[in-house]
Amino acid sequence: MNTKLALGVQPLRSHARVMLHLVSLIILAIFASFNSGVEASQTSFYVAPTGSNSNPGTFSQPWKTIEYAANASQVKPGDTVYIRGGVYNEYIQQGISGAPGQPITYKNYPGETPVITGSGTWRWHILEQSHIRIEGLTFRDFQKGGIQIRARNDSITDVEIINCTFENQSPLNGEGAKTIHVTTTDTAHQVTHVTLRGNVLLNVDTGDHPAIQVAGDSHFIRVIDNTIQTTTSIAIGIAGRPDIDQPTNVVVHGNEITGHGSPGKYSAGIYLDGAGENIIIEQNTIHGGQQGIKVSLEPTAASLQTKHVIVRNNVLYNNTQINLKLGVGDSNESCGQAGALTESVAVHNTVYNSLSDVTNHRFGCGENLRWLNNIFVDLSNGESFHYKSNEDDTTHSPTWVLDYNLFYSGSHDGFYRWAGVTLNSLNGFKNATGQDLHSFEGDPRFVNANAGDFALEPDSAARDAGGALTFTKSAGSGTSIPVAEAWYFTDGLGLQSGDLIRVGSNDPVRVVGVNYNNNTLTVDKAISWSAQAPVNYDYKGPTADIGAFEFVPKFDLTGMPGDEEIYLRWEISEELPATAVLEIQYVGPKGSPPSPISNLSQTMDEYVLTGMKNYTMYEVTLLAIDNGEVLLSDTIQVMPTDIFSFLPFIVKSP
């Protein structure tokens, strides 16, 4: 149930004026204490191009260089270094660390843009230090790389790169480098608990290197909500090698990537190459580049294994080579030339193509791989493929499961290639492979694919058409649930909340533990279930939708306060049963008519409550009811007022 708030401005009587003055004084006092207390306590320091490193680093007497602030003995754990606007042509090597729960923060002074530039090496090196936050800085017109976090002589933990901008990166002497690099030099030291969030990368020439790369013995890494536009190679890479080990427990979430790759390259938006275990790739949007998401192991990672990768709820569209690949090797490689990929899944993704000579989904070598509840659209009317498998992989494919996927080819046939044979229909593919037995063809009816909006319309063929991801093994009760395959689910890896799931007809529960060895899910509250009960991510409606987005019916109530009145309006996008009626309920002093107001026609879209009490908060709920069952509801809070100049304020709950 959504809850919203609409507040009217109360009359400016004497007590209201007093309260207004008190609030103003409190706000002024807070700002005054911030500006004076920060400098007096010396928990904040300042850097400005007009400063001097012989200064004390105060607001009025700032230091001159960031490099000095990154090594100053005056800066202690928990301190913040504010960097004033201007250009800083310098190399920074971090020399001091924060402490657990007390990072040292380097950030832009509010409202100002400090620009770090230069050539010769990385702009900022963190080689042994921990508990560091770099926030709101701009790296512009620089050569080689931006920030490197590399465990060289000691392990590193707790580093955050937040809301920084990297633009116009160029190679040094023709040699590229990553823009942000998290790595180790050997297997003796680790990098752990790094967050790369909200950064913007624009026009970065990294040569053959990923713009953001997490490599080696790196664990508990978050790469979330970044924007990458126009890079010469891979946008985000997660890589392992025998000499430096493999990243594990990595979340790549909510990134938007476009314009990646350059002629002669095979660059993915997100590329896993020899990554370790427990990798979540979710809710990313990748379009207008060479490849979308690629989970593989190159021959240089032939001794390694990648396991328990979850690729879900991503939108991949109009990439020029492959939108999605799960599996090692290619048509010119045997499975033995690369490492092992196992127990990994691609579920609830939306893959869209209107370009020629593109493969929506490429299969490679790998064991126990799963593709369920995905949308594959190919409108190219050319030699493009919904599916394309390795020519010679007959050993591993019997361990795969493909099902409950939705295909749409517009006015032409959809093409599938399997074991060297091209098939021009879904039925032909089913007959040749025994896969996708519950999959079907239909129009997913996106809101606006041309504008990149792949949410579902009410009449989408993907609605309520998904299958179960897995099933319970036996009936039971409690918080420990045995399932056929636990690979689809995660407890959040200590980096985010665990999955919200539905088990049979139960209300949603949160996954707080996963045991992949014995296929057991631990949830946050006790439930009961039957044998072979379906297990899915949380969904709306009778069953899960197919694709990256669940359709959420629009049932939106708004309210406007009046003098002893509340004006209600609503919008309903969902088609209700003919027998359904509307009902208005409110909590507060009785008005006219009293609550509840029942049996309203579903064709109505407005109502006025009268006789309400001014300056009293009312909670108003609109419900759609059919035969006593509540189908939809929305709730707002409104305060009537006799002042006719007011500012409506609406808040929705998560």
N, C-alpha and C positions, 0 to 999 in steps of 0.2 A: 504494500500500500504506500502510495506517495503521500507525503505530508508537505503542504505549502503554507506560507504565511503571508497575509496581506495586512499591513498596518496603516491606519490613518493617523495623521498628526493630531495630537490632542490640543484643546484650546490653550492659548498662551495666557493662562491665569497666573497670578502672582507666584504660586508654588512652582509652576512649570518654568517660569523665568528663572527662579532661584536654582532649580535643578539644572537648567541649561548653563547658567554661569558656573555652577559647581563642576559640571562635566568638562567645560572649557578649561577651567583652572587645573583640573586633574590632567587633561591631555597636555597642556603647556608644561606642567610640572614633570611629566614623564619625559617629554622631549628635552627639557632643560637638564634633567638628571642624566640623560643619555649623553648629551654633548659635553657636559662638564665632568661627570663622573668617570667616563671612559678614559679621558686623559689624566685625570687625577689619580686613578687607580693603576694606570699604566698596564691595563689588560688589552689595550689597543695601541697599535703603532701605525705610522703613516709613512708612505713613500711618495715622492713627487719629483718630476724632472727638475724642478727649481731648488730641490733640497741639497743637503750635504750629508755624507756618511759620518761626518764628525758631529752632527746634530744628535739630540736625544731621541729622535723619532716621534716627536709629538705632532699634533695637528699643526701647530704654528711653526715648528722646527722639524720638518720631516727629513727622513733619509733620502738619498738620491737614487739608489739602485735597488732593484728587487734582489739581486744576488747578495747584497749586504744583509738584507732582511732575512734571507734564507739561511744565513749563517750567524746571525747576531746572537750573542750570548744573553742579551737582555730579553729576548723572546722566549717565553716559557710555555709549557703545555697549557692549552686552553686559551692562549692569546690569539688575537686577530690582527693581521697586518692589512690595513686598507691602502690600496694603491690608487693614487689620484690619476685623473685623465692626463693623456700625453703619450709620447712615443718612447719606448725603452728598447734600444738596440743593444741587447746584451744576452750573454749565455748565463744560465742559472743552474748551479749544482747545489742541490739541497744538502745542508750540513747539520741540521738539527731536527729532532723528532719531538712529537707531542707525547701523550701518554694515553692509556686506555680511557675512553670517555672524555678525553681532553685533547682533541686534535689542535694543531696549529693551523689556522686558516689564513689563506691569502686570497683577498677578494677585491673587487673594484669598489671604490668609494661610491656610495649611492648616487645615481644620476650621472656618473662620469664613466668614460671609456678609456681605460689604459690599453695601449697597443704594444705588444711585444713583437719585435721583428729582428732580422739579422740572418747571417749565413755562417757556414763553417761547421756546424754540428747541430745537435738537438738544442732546442731553445731552453728546455728544462729537464734536468736529470734528477731522478730519485733513485739512488743506487743502493742505499742501505737503510734509509730512514722510514719510520712508520708514523701512523696517526697524523696524516697530512691531508688538508682539504684545499683545493685550488678552485676558486669559484668566480664566475662572471668576468673572466679576463678574455681579451681578444688577441689572437696570434695572427698576424697579417703580413703578407709579403715576406715570407721566410723560406729559407732553403733547408733541405734535408728534412728533419722531423720536428714535431711539436713537443710532446711530452713523452718521455720514456720512463717507465717504472720497471727496473730490472734488478733482481736480486743478484748482486755480484759477490759480496763478501759476507753478507748476512741476510737472513730472511726479512721480508717486508710484510707488514700487515696494516690494514685500515687506512687506505688511501682513497680519496674521492676527487674526481674531476667533474665539476658540476656547472652547467649553464655557461660553458666557455664557447667561444667562436674561433674557428680555424679557417682562414681563407687565403687563397692565392699562395699555396705551397708549390715550390718548384724544386727539381732535383739539384743536387750539388755535383758538379762535374759529370753530369749525365747519369748519376746514380741516385735512384729513388730511395725513399725510406717511409716507414709508417708515419701517420700523423699522431696517433696515440698508440703506444706499445706497452703491453704488460707481459713480462717474460722473465725467465730465469736463464742463467748461463750454464747451469749444470743441474744435477739431481741432488746436490748437497744442501741447497737452499730453496725456499718456497716463497711465493707471493700469495697472500691470502686476503680475502675480504676487501676487494677493490670494487668501487662503484664508479661507472662512467655514465652520467645521467644528464639529459637535457642539453647536450652539446650540439653545436651546429658546425658541419664541415662543408665548405663551399669551394669548389674549384681547386681541389687538391691533387697535384700531380705527384703520385707516389711511385711512379715507375711500375714495377711488377709487384709491388707490395700492397697488402691490405691497408686501407685507411685506418681502421681500428683493428688491432690484432691482440688476442689473448693467446699466449703460447707457453709451452713448457710446464713446469711443476707449479701451476697456478690453480687456486681453488677458491670456491665461494666468491664468484665474480658476477657482478650485475652490469649488463650493457643495456640500458633502458632509456627509451624516449629520446633518442638522438635523431637528428636529421642530417642525412648525407646526400648532397647534391653535386654531381659531376666529380667523379674520381676516376683515375686512369685504370684502376684495377679493381680488385675485390673491395667491397665496402667494409664488411665486418668478417674477420677470419678468426676461427678457433682452431689452433693447430697443435699437434703433438709430434714429437720425434724421439727416437730411442735414446739420444744422448742428453735430452733435457726433460724427458717425461711428458705427461699429458695433462691438460686441464680437466678438472672435474668439478661438478656442482656449479654449473654456469647457467644463468638466466639471460636470454637475449629477448627483450620484450618491448613492444610498442615503438620500434624504430621505423622511420620512413626513409626509404632509399630510392633514388632515381638517378639516371644518367651515369651509371657505373660501367666501367670497361672502356676499351679503346680498340681500334682496328688491330686484328691479329691476336687478340687475347680471348680468353674464355673465363670471364670474370663474373663471379656470383655476387649477389647482394649480400648474402650470408653464406659462408663456406666453412663447413666443418671438415677438416683434413687431419685425420689421426687424433681427433679429440677423444677424451677418456669416457667416463661414465656420468650419467645424471646430468644431461644437458636439456634445457627447455628452450625451444624456439617458438615464441607465441606472439600473436597480435601484431605482427610486423606487416608493413605495406611496402612492397617492392615492385617497381614498375619502370618502364622506359629505359632499361639497361640491358645487359647481355644475358644474364641468367638470374633466376630468382633465388631459391634456397637449394643448396647442394650439400648433401651429407655423404661423405666419401672418405676413402683413404688412398693416397697416392702410393706408388711403388716404394717411395722412400720411407713409408710408414708400414711396410709389409709385415713387420714383426709385432705390430700393435693391434689392439682391439678397441673398437668403439661400441658402447653398449648403453642401452636405456636412454635413447634420444627421443624426445617428444616434440614433434612438429605439428602445431595446432593453431587454429583460428588465425591463420595468416591470409593475406590477400596478395596474390601474385598476378600481375597482368601486363600483357604486351611487352614482355622481355623478348629479345630477338633470337635467343638460342634455345634455352630450356627454362621453363618456369619453375619446375620442381624436380629434383633428383634425390632419390633415396637408394643408395647402393654403390658399391665400389666398382672400379673398372669402367671401360667403355667398349665399343664394338671391336676395337683393335687390341684389347687386352684380355688375357685370361684371368679368371678369378684369383689364381695363385700369385699374380704379380702385385697384388695389393693386400692390405690388412683385412681383418675380419670385422664386419658390421653385423650386429645381432640384437634381437629383442628391442626393436625401435619402431616407431609408429608415425604415420602422417594422417591426422584425423581432423575433420571439421575445418578444412582449408577451402578457400575460394580461388580457383585458378581460371583465368580468362585470357583468351587470345583472339585478336583480330588481324594478326600479321601472318605472312606466308612463311613456310619452311621453319616452323617452330614446333617443338615438342612440349606439350603441357606437362607430362610426367614421364621421366626417364627411370627405368628400373635397371639396377646393376646387381652385382653379386652381393649376397647377404643372407643370413638365416633368420627365420622367425620375424619377418617384417610384416607390418600391417598397414593397409590403406582403407579407411572407413569414413563414411559420411562426408566425403569431399564433393565439391562442385567442380566439374571440368567443362568449360565452354570453349569451343573452337569455331569462330566465325570467319576464318581466313579464306575458305573456299579454295584452298590450295593444298600443297603436299605437306600438311601439318598433321600431327598425331596427338590424339588424346593420351595414348600410352605408347611407349617404345621401350622394348626390353633389349638386354644384351643378346647378341645373335646366338651365343653358344652356352648360355647359362641354363642348363637343364638340371643341374645338381641341386641348386638352392631353391628354385622356384616352387617346388612342392611344399616347402615350409612357409610359403607366403599366404596371406589372406587378403583378398580385395573384395569389398562388398558394401552395399548400401551407398554407392556413389551415384551422383546425378550427372548425366551427360547432356549437352545441348550443342547441336551443330547447325542450327538455323535451317536454311533451305538445302543444304548439301549433306552428303554422307560424312560420318565421322570415321577417321582412319585409326587403326590400331596395328602395331607391329609386335609380333611375338615369335621368338625363336626363329627369326629370319623370314617370317611369312607376314605379308600385309593383309589385314582383314578390314573390310569396309563397312562393318556394322557391329553394333554391340552384341547382337545375337550371335554373329559369327565368332566374335571374341569369346563369348560365354561357351559356345560349343567346342572351341578349340582348346580352351584352358580349364574349364570347370570353375572359373572365378567369376566374381561380380554377379552371383546368382540372384541377388535381390536388388541389384542396381537397375536403373531405368533411365530412359530419355524423357526430357521434359524441359519446359522453359522456366528457368529460375526466377525470372521477372525481378530484375534488380531495380532499385529506385532510379538510378541514373548511371549506367556503366560508363558512358562517355565522359562524365565528370568524375569518375572514380568512386562513385557511391554504390557499393555492392550490398547494401542492406536490402532485405526482401520486401517486396510488395505483398499485400494481403493474399493475392491469388497465386503466389509463387508455388511452383511444383515442389520446391524444397521444404515447404512447411509440413511439419509433423510426419516426415517421411524417413527419418533416420532410424538406424538400427542400434541395438545395444552394443556398447563397446566390449563388454564382457558379461559374465553371469556368475552368480554365487554357486559354489560347489555343492552346498548342502544347506538345509534349513538350519536356522539358529537364531540366537539373540545375543545382545551385548554390544561391545565396541570393537571387537576383533572379527573381521569379515573375511572368510576364505573365498577367493575368486579364481576363475579359470586362468586369467592373465592380469597381472597387476601393472603391466608395463605402461598403461595409458595414464597412470595417476601419479601424483607427487604430493608430498607433504610440504612443498615449498622450499626444500633444501636449506632451511634456515635463512632464506633470503626474501621470502614473501609468504603470504598465507597459503595453506594447503588448499587443494581443490575442493570446491563445493560440489557434492555428488548426490545423485538420487539412487537409492537401492530399492527396487520394486516400487511399491506405492507409498513409501515413507516420504515424509518431508525431507528437504535437503539436510545433509550432515557434512561436516568439514573433515577432510582427511588430515590427520595429525601424525601419521606414520605409515610407511610402506615397506614391506619386506618382499623384495623381488625374488628372493631365493625360494620362499614357500608360498608366494602369491597371496599375501595377506594384507588387507587394508585395516588400519586402526582409525576410528572416527571419534569425534569429540563428544558424542552422547550415545547412549544405548538405544538400539532399535531391534526390531525383530524382522526376520525375512524368511521367505520360503526357498526351497531348492530351485535352482535355475532362475532366480529372480534377476531381471536385467539391471545392469549397473551402467550409469551414464553420468556425464557432467550434468549440472543442474540445467533445467530447460523450462520453457513456458509451453502450455498446451498439453495435449494428451501424450505426445512423444517428442523426442528431440528433432530439431530441424537439421537439414543437411547444409554444410557450408560453414563459413567463418562467423556468421551472425545469426543469432536467434531472433525470430520475428517477435516484436513486442507490440501488442495492439495499443493504439493511441486512445487513451481514455483520460482526457485532460480536463480537469475542473479548474476554473479560475473564479475569483471573487473580487468585488469592488465594494468598499464600505460606503454607506450613505447615512443620512440622519435617521437613526432607529431602523435602518434597512440594510440588507445585504443583497447585492445584485450578483446573481450567479449565471455563469455561462459555461458551456462545456462542448468538447469536440470528441466524437467517437469515430475512429477509423475502422474498427472491427465490425464485421457483419454479425449481428446478434440473431439468435433464433427468433422466429416470428412471435413466439409466445413470451419472450422476455419483456420485462417492464423495468422502469427506473424507480429508484427510491432515494429521497433526500433525508439524511439524519443529521441532527446537530446537537451539540452538547453546550449548554449555557442556559441563562434565564429564558423562560418560555416566551416565544413570540407567536406570530400568526402566519400560517397555522402552526400548531405544535408539532414537535418531532414524534414519530417519523411521518413523512409525507410520501405516501405509497401509491403504487399503480399509475405512475406517470408514463405517458407514451414515450417509446424510444425515439419517436420523431422529434420530440422537444429538444431544444438546445439552450434554453434560458429559463430562469425563475427568479422571483423576487420574494425574499423573506421580509416581512414587516413586523412592527411592534417589538423590535429587538432593543436591547439596552445599550445605550451609548457607552463607549470607553470600557467595554467588557469583551474579553476575547471569547469568540465562538469557534468551536471546531466543527466544521461542516464536511460531511461525507456524502458522495454520490455513489450509488451502487447500481449495477445491472444485475437483475435477478431473474432466474428462470426456474419455475417450479420449486421455489424455496432455496435454490442453490445460487450463491453469489458467484457470478462469472467475472466481473471486473469491478474495481473500486478505486476511488481517488479521494484524498482528504486535503482540505486547506484549513487555515486559521485566519479569521477575519475579525477586526475590531470596528464596529460601527462608530461614526463620529458625526457631530453637527458642524464641523468645519469643512467647508467645501473646497478648500485647497489642500490637497493631500498627495502623498507620494506612495503609491502601492509598492510593496516590497514582497517578493515571492521567493521562497526557498523550497527546493525539493530535497527530500531525503534520498540517500544513496539507494 
